[in-house]
Amino acid sequence: MTYRFNRRDPTRRLTGMAGVVALHMAAIYALVTGLGHQTVEFMKAPLEAKVIAELVKPPEPPKVEPPPPQPKVVKPPPPAY
């Protein structure tokens, strides 16, 4: 079966586009008529904040002692033949 001759139904695509346009128009209408103003007023209400836990200082890292100095390398004497 070839799908070359199978045409998609354009009304399905147009229905989706009309739905998107309708949602946008409803959102714009809600903002214009004052729903946006009511939302802003709701957001301006004072917020109550509580401290859940106090900050605890992390422990100081342990002091690292420097490694002991390297011993001096003495060159061996030349071989005696």
Residue pairs with C-beta under 8 A, 6 or more apart in sequence:
30 36
